[in-house]
Amino acid sequence: MTVYTTSGEVVVRVTAGAVVLATGARERPRAARLVPGTRPAGVFTTGELQQAVHLHHQPVGARAVVVGAEPVSYSAVRTLRGAGVEIAAMVTDQPRHQSSWPAGFGARLHRRVPLLTGTTVTELFGRGRLTGVALRHTDGRTVTLGCDTVVFTGDWIPEHELVRLGGITLDRGTRGPAVDTVFRTGAAGVFAVGNLLHAVEPAGTAAREGRLVAGPVLRYLSDGRWPDGQLAVEVDAPLRWVAPNRIDPRGPRPPLGRFALRTARSDGRLSALVVSQDGRVLHRERLRRGALPNRPLYVSADWIDRADPGGGPVVITGQDG
C-alpha cells in the first residue's frame, strides 16, 4: 500500500502494510449551507475564528451572530467574548439548544447572549464588510439583525476526500467510510478512526479510538486477514446514522462496547432504541435522557452475537414512549 504526501517543496512516497485514516471532520461553511447574499469580510467558521483570534491575534469584529447552538457554538461564544466582541444573538433552527444545560444557561444568564430558536439565516448583507444578516422564524416572520461578524458553527461533515479518492465505500448516513467494529474499512489494510467516522464526538473519544486501533492493525500485519461479506447496520427515521455500520456476528465487539447514533428530531417522544433483523428484535434499550440533534446517542453492542450472519441488514429504530 502506497501513500503520497506533499509539502511546499517535495512529494514523498510512503509504502506501508496498513494505513489508518484519522482526518477528522469539518464544519460546513456558508457556501455549503447555501446562504445567499454578498461576499463580505467577517464570515467565519469556528475553526477560522479560533485561528484568527488565538493563532494570528487578529481583530475579528465588534458585534457577532453565532449560527448554531451545539457545544462548538458555545466555544465560539467564549472565543468571541474573549476577543471583546459583543454577541448579538445565537441562532438555531432547532426548538432549543443542543449543548449541556450549564453551557446554555450560563451563556444566556451570565453572558447575556440571546438565543433565537426555530430561526434560520437566509441572507448576508454588506459590501466590503458584513453589515447584517436576514433571519426567518418558523412562523414566517423575517427580521434583519445588524452585525459585522457571523460565525457558522457545527453542521459537521467528515473530511472524507482521501476516502473518496481511494475508492473506499462511504456510509450513506455518516458520509464517512463504512467501518466494522474494529475500524476496518471496505479496503484491505485501510482502517479509519475518530470523527472521520462520526462527526462529531468529543476529542477524548477520537483519541481513545486512535489508541484502540493499534491492536487490529497489529493483528492484520501479523495474519493478513480481512473480513468479507459483513452485515450492514442501518437506521430508520428519525435516526440519521450509526457508527460503526458493519458487523460480523462471529467477529470482535466494538472496543468501546457501543454504537454511536444521531437523531434528526428534537422532541421528548423518543424513549427507546430497538435493534432488529428481518423483523426479529435483537435488543431494546431505554434512553436515559431525551434525544436531541447534534448530541450523541448510544446503544449497547451486546446484541451482535444474536444477529444471523446469513440474514438481512440490522436496523436500529427509535421508539416513541
JODA-V141610 format. One record per residue. PSI is psi in whole degrees, -180 to 180 (none if undefined). OMEGA is omega in whole degrees, 0 to 359 (none if undefined). D_LAST is the distance of its C-alpha to the last C-alpha in whole Angstrom. Layout:
# JODA-V141610
{{PSI;OMEGA;D_LAST} {PSI;OMEGA;D_LAST}}
This chain:
# JODA-V141610
{{133;185;50} {135;177;51} {135;177;50} {132;176;52} {149;181;52} {151;171;53} {-170;179;55} {-12;187;57} {-26;191;60} {153;171;59} {129;182;57} {133;176;56} {125;181;55} {126;177;53} {130;184;53} {161;177;51} {-22;180;49} {155;178;46} {136;174;44} {117;178;41} {125;180;39} {53;187;38} {-4;173;38} {-155;184;35} {165;178;33} {157;176;35} {146;175;33} {126;177;34} {180;181;37} {-43;184;37} {-42;181;39} {-22;178;36} {-2;175;34} {43;176;36} {115;184;37} {179;178;40} {-167;179;43} {177;182;46} {67;184;46} {168;170;47} {158;179;48} {11;181;45} {122;186;42} {160;154;40} {172;180;37} {-43;180;36} {-42;178;39} {-40;178;42} {-48;183;41} {-37;176;41} {-43;181;44} {-42;184;46} {-52;190;46} {-32;184;46} {-45;185;48} {-8;177;50} {45;181;50} {147;171;50} {141;184;49} {-5;178;46} {-174;182;47} {-28;185;46} {124;190;43} {152;167;40} {130;178;37} {121;180;34} {113;183;32} {158;179;28} {42;175;26} {180;186;25} {-43;182;27} {-27;179;30} {-39;179;30} {-27;172;31} {-40;177;34} {-39;178;35} {-45;180;35} {-41;179;37} {-44;180;40} {-45;180;40} {-38;177;41} {-26;179;43} {6;178;45} {23;182;46} {133;174;44} {139;178;42} {111;179;38} {-39;180;38} {155;162;34} {141;186;31} {128;176;30} {143;177;26} {-5;179;25} {162;181;21} {-7;177;20} {171;177;20} {162;183;22} {19;178;21} {-173;178;23} {156;180;23} {-44;179;23} {-38;181;27} {-48;181;28} {-44;181;26} {-43;181;28} {-40;180;31} {-41;182;32} {-42;186;31} {-53;187;33} {-36;181;36} {-5;178;36} {48;179;36} {115;177;34} {141;176;32} {116;179;29} {106;181;28} {161;181;25} {37;187;24} {139;178;28} {151;173;30} {124;185;33} {-13;180;35} {150;174;39} {145;181;41} {155;173;45} {144;174;48} {122;184;51} {-56;179;52} {143;177;49} {136;177;46} {-13;179;46} {170;178;43} {145;175;39} {134;181;38} {143;174;34} {128;179;32} {163;183;29} {-24;178;26} {4;177;28} {-10;179;31} {143;177;33} {151;180;35} {152;174;37} {127;182;40} {122;181;39} {135;178;43} {161;175;43} {5;180;45} {139;172;42} {136;182;39} {116;176;37} {117;186;34} {156;174;32} {-146;184;29} {57;191;28} {149;172;29} {136;178;31} {144;177;32} {84;193;36} {18;184;37} {-42;178;40} {-37;178;42} {-46;180;39} {-45;180;40} {-31;179;44} {1;179;43} {24;181;42} {139;184;39} {130;175;36} {148;172;33} {133;185;29} {-20;179;28} {-57;182;25} {-28;187;26} {13;167;30} {-178;179;31} {141;173;33} {130;182;31} {157;176;31} {-167;189;31} {-11;176;30} {35;168;33} {18;179;34} {130;177;36} {-171;178;36} {-2;179;37} {125;183;41} {130;178;43} {-4;181;43} {120;178;41} {160;177;38} {141;182;36} {169;171;34} {-155;186;32} {-2;165;31} {-27;183;33} {-29;190;30} {81;183;27} {112;7;28} {141;176;27} {165;178;27} {154;181;29} {-34;179;32} {-37;178;32} {-44;178;30} {-41;180;32} {-40;178;35} {-42;179;34} {-36;176;33} {-37;177;37} {-41;186;38} {-24;181;36} {-15;182;37} {-42;180;41} {-54;177;40} {-36;178;39} {-46;180;42} {-38;178;45} {-41;179;44} {-42;179;44} {-26;180;47} {-45;187;48} {-13;178;47} {12;182;47} {140;178;44} {137;187;41} {157;178;38} {140;175;38} {41;179;36} {161;177;32} {139;174;29} {145;172;27} {122;186;24} {171;177;22} {157;172;18} {155;178;17} {143;11;15} {6;177;14} {146;183;15} {-43;182;19} {167;177;21} {145;176;21} {134;356;24} {167;186;26} {19;171;26} {144;178;28} {155;167;29} {109;183;31} {-23;179;30} {3;185;33} {-166;184;33} {155;176;33} {160;176;29} {134;180;28} {-32;179;31} {-3;175;28} {18;184;26} {167;172;23} {141;178;22} {141;180;21} {167;171;19} {151;176;18} {153;177;16} {-6;187;17} {138;180;14} {92;174;14} {176;184;11} {9;186;9} {-28;184;6} {112;187;6} {-17;183;5} {159;174;7} {135;182;11} {128;179;12} {125;183;16} {163;177;18} {122;180;22} {40;178;23} {-2;180;20} {125;181;20} {124;178;17} {-29;187;19} {143;173;17} {133;185;13} {125;179;12} {145;178;10} {138;181;10} {-20;178;13} {168;182;12} {154;180;11} {130;179;12} {145;172;15} {150;177;18} {11;177;21} {135;185;19} {144;166;19} {149;180;16} {147;173;18} {140;182;17} {153;177;20} {12;185;22} {-15;185;23} {-8;191;22} {-43;184;25} {-6;177;27} {-8;178;25} {147;179;26} {117;181;28} {-26;180;31} {6;183;32} {-171;180;29} {-174;180;27} {151;173;25} {133;183;22} {131;176;19} {126;181;16} {157;174;13} {143;181;10} {127;178;6} {146;180;4} {none;none;0}}
